């Protein structure tokens, strides 16, 4: 045995790993890595992770990346079902009650959706219960905003997005509007459905192991952009949906649940100025 | 707004995600996932992870799995450089000072190495400083053990394992011995070198961001197996190596550092019975 060499143990290893971060590292990198190492080690110690469980974890993370491609993002899905995506959203979008709540973007937004104008139909010919969408984009004080870009997208009556149907190339059940002086977007479509998040991969196995279901309650997505204002990425949920209390990705907020029983989804969005606190 | 729907916030989301684990889930799954969710959320809240940083994290984890193949395991490498592998090892191998210390297996062990007998040369014709290896396998009381399988492997004088040279198919600088009644393994080889862990991928970027180097100090690997005894997976390190205090994977333990200055690596391994506390 030689003297002067540290022996890493359960008790000193965490500090030793953190101490290895050089003083000239970017301060934010140092802050994030220090917290990550501390929590990762605390987790391993708290559950006394066994070598077999560590191997399972390694295999899981390896498989996670391999499931990802243009149409599937299994790492985001993991973040969603563990509530991490909504937590990041909550931290980034703290605000008072005068602006609309945000929720997850999800993986089904597409760039360059069909351009539409008020009165158009998002889903011409699609089977399902008719739904009228009538929403207004306002500022924090309730004043209508002109020139806001509003992307709307949702599933079919069977719970599939356009990109999940056929070859996935056609754009429907989605559209892009620009508000006029009254801030209003008004269109026709069919009522979407609740649907499962993809659960045939490693994240599905984690959900099953926890005894959790993969369903998301019925919702319509909105992404509102206007120069000088903060982007609003959110959903409006359908009241009465049986999965509202067990959304697989924890995206539901009470302020985003509305009554569609008369075949109409109405909402007044309020978006804060970019420079708002 | 509809009543009766929970709104997930920074304050209640962690508990809500944990509460979703069903009572009939496997108790160990519930324990591990509860701790994982709590620490993951605590990390995100502590550093106030931004959406941009979250995106970087998602991209990093996605890339990690994509770097993995038969010859590269980037997820294990991440675990190694964050000290997690050695922490799991420390928890699994708590023992008193009468048995040998363990360290990481590393990715370069191969099944079916060349069978060797005492006096053989691990690296015939390989250039480098000669090294004689003379080790004994004993039980916890220092009594030599017959019939122990001893795998030995190490790098070339340039710091490459056989699988990293040429087409990687040839086996050299490695061998498998079985001890006789004196518990001894005695062979000849050349002195290995310090070397960098693979650092051309995502884990290399994390090391660089922390200002850390990728080097591992010079060592020879041993994996000792004997029925009725616990496996011993360890290295013996060369005293005086400049990287002993900054091993990229935190594998060094004082008891595993020995003086090779006379061209000889000697060691007495002591392995515990399977049923030892």
Interface residues (C-beta under 8 A of the other chain):
Chain A: X1 X2 X3 X5 X6 X7 X8 X9 X10 X13 X14 X16 X17 X20 X21 X22 X23 X24 X25 X26 X29 X30 X31 X32 X33 X35 X36 X37 X39 X40 X41 X42 X43 X44 X45 X46 X47 X48 X49 X50 X51 X53 X54 X58 X61 X62 X63 X64 X65 X66 X67 X68 X73 X75 X76 X79 X82 X83 X84 X85 X86 X87 X88 X89 X90 X91 X92 X94 X101 X206 X209 X210 X211 X212 X237 X239 X244 X245 X246 X250 X252 X253 X254 X255 X257 X258 X259
Chain B: X1 X2 X3 X4 X5 X6 X7 X8 X9 X10 X13 X14 X16 X17 X20 X21 X22 X23 X24 X25 X26 X29 X30 X31 X32 X33 X35 X36 X37 X39 X40 X41 X42 X43 X44 X45 X46 X47 X48 X49 X50 X51 X53 X54 X58 X61 X62 X63 X64 X65 X66 X68 X73 X75 X76 X79 X82 X83 X84 X85 X86 X87 X88 X89 X90 X91 X92 X94 X101 X206 X209 X210 X211 X212 X237 X239 X244 X245 X246 X250 X252 X253 X254 X255 X257 X258 X259
